[in-house]
């Protein structure tokens, strides 16, 4: 069943969009409860992950661990989905 779904995504060239939507959906599991609770919006545009955080200290912590978060994203969703992380 999973193979058929993957073939369907390839046929319609939707693999990238599916991985982007999966990343946005899985954001709380990826970064943990502390950051997820203070995240108000997450979206991807032009291979940049935009994250709006409503806490200054949490935003600074996320920016300090930016490379670790990008590495986790590449590992879980594949390279090329997100090239940069922007905290707002």
Secondary structure, 3 states (H helix, E strand, C coil): CHHHHHHHHHHCCCHHHHHHHHHHHCHHHHHCHHHHHCEEEEEEECCEEEEEECCHHHHHHHHHCHHHHHHHHHHHHCCCCCCEEEEC
